[in-house]
Amino acid sequence: MAQTLAPGGAATVIKDPRPDVRYPAEVTSDDGTHVVVRAPWAGAEVRDFGFVRFERGDVFTEHYWRDRWFAIKEVRDAQGLLKGWYCDVTRPARVEDGTLVVVDLELDLWLSADGNTVLRLDEDEFAESGLAERDPQAAARAQAALDELETLARGAGFHELLAA
């Protein structure tokens, strides 16, 4: 059986294979499949993507699954205003000794707060990563996950998935 995290407790999120990306989070829920944590923006500086800025005071409610190849992060500013959802294509999440480990596969998707903007991101980085050559099966799963995220974001169950 998978390790679970206690709601209300603390966890560290690690974004593998980047050991420099680790941050504390508060566990909201963990049903053994779907883990939800809340964390403030962990970056030292403002990160401006052009379509959204992540900055001090932003709060991320992050949804991870042990059986899905993606994570969805709801982003709100310091006043609680929804900015949108930043979605990472990842291997299924795993919990190890109070740590939530997520393997990032470079593909991302952005959904604006109003639902009108859906952007597929970092497909060039994914191609340059060499995953398709090293692990064709994982690369195919990653591409399928990005396609699924886009379908969900365009109205076929995105919010229902987060509520489950």
Secondary structure as UniProt FT lines:
FT   TURN            7..8
FT   STRAND          10..16
FT   TURN            19..20
FT   STRAND          22..30
FT   STRAND          34..40
FT   STRAND          47..48
FT   STRAND          53..54
FT   TURN            56..57
FT   STRAND          59..65
FT   STRAND          70..76
FT   TURN            78..79
FT   STRAND          82..90
FT   STRAND          94..96
FT   TURN            97..98
FT   STRAND          99..112
FT   TURN            113..114
FT   STRAND          118..121
FT   HELIX           123..129
FT   HELIX           131..134
FT   HELIX           136..153
FT   TURN            154..155
FT   HELIX           158..163
//
